């Protein structure tokens, strides 16, 4: 199984529903050479929703099963991937009180996309943090 990394950054960690930019870099070794791909976007939503959206877009680009390391500062999202994603899937993304989990659609999509992969988490800043922030700022100015 190939190993890959997804590095995610948003321009804001505010929990409020506001416009947020996000970016990600995918990194994979192919024939001994490191290949990268990136993606950027914006949504109106919470910090967690922006991170989940970036993760979905990155996961959709994988063509074969991989061991994927997810790097982000959003510890909540990483913890939910590790601890709750499978449990939520069993309960059709409902809480113990029978209400939909927050960002239900995004979590369900991540569950569907992750079934062929091994997802591992790496919290904190990463080598692409500053570059992603710079690129998001550049793109904001060009809108």
ChimeraX attribute file (.defattr): number of C-alpha atoms within 10 A of each C-alpha:
attribute: neighborCount
match mode: 1-to-1
recipient: residues
	/A:1	10
	/A:2	12
	/A:3	15
	/A:4	21
	/A:5	22
	/A:6	23
	/A:7	25
	/A:8	29
	/A:9	28
	/A:10	26
	/A:11	18
	/A:12	16
	/A:13	15
	/A:14	13
	/A:15	11
	/A:16	12
	/A:17	12
	/A:18	13
	/A:19	14
	/A:20	22
	/A:21	24
	/A:22	25
	/A:23	28
	/A:24	25
	/A:25	21
	/A:26	21
	/A:27	18
	/A:28	18
	/A:29	13
	/A:30	11
	/A:31	7
	/A:32	7
	/A:33	8
	/A:34	10
	/A:35	12
	/A:36	13
	/A:37	12
	/A:38	15
	/A:39	14
	/A:40	18
	/A:41	17
	/A:42	17
	/A:43	15
	/A:44	13
	/A:45	17
	/A:46	19
	/A:47	25
	/A:48	19
	/A:49	21
	/A:50	27
	/A:51	25
	/A:52	22
	/A:53	22
	/A:54	25
	/A:55	24
	/A:56	19
	/A:57	17
	/A:58	22
	/A:59	18
	/A:60	12
	/A:61	11
	/A:62	14
	/A:63	7
	/A:64	9
	/A:65	15
	/A:66	18
	/A:67	15
	/A:68	23
	/A:69	18
	/A:70	19
	/A:71	26
	/A:72	24
	/A:73	19
	/A:74	20
	/A:75	15
	/A:76	12
	/A:77	21
	/A:78	22
	/A:79	13
	/A:80	14
	/A:81	19
	/A:82	13
	/A:83	11
	/A:84	14
	/A:85	19
	/A:86	14
	/A:87	13
	/A:88	20
	/A:89	14
	/A:90	10
	/A:91	13
	/A:92	14
	/A:93	23
	/A:94	16
	/A:95	13
	/A:96	10
	/A:97	7
	/A:98	10
	/A:99	10
	/A:100	15
	/A:101	15
	/A:102	13
	/A:103	15
	/A:104	16
	/A:105	12
	/A:106	17
	/A:107	23
	/A:108	16
	/A:109	16
	/A:110	20
	/A:111	18
	/A:112	12
	/A:113	17
	/A:114	18
	/A:115	10
	/A:116	12
	/A:117	17
	/A:118	13
	/A:119	17
	/A:120	14
	/A:121	18
	/A:122	17
	/A:123	15
	/A:124	11
	/A:125	15
	/A:126	14
	/A:127	9
	/A:128	16
	/A:129	20
	/A:130	12
	/A:131	13
	/A:132	23
	/A:133	18
	/A:134	13
	/A:135	13
	/A:136	22
	/A:137	13
	/A:138	11
	/A:139	13
	/A:140	12
	/A:141	7
	/A:142	7
	/A:143	5
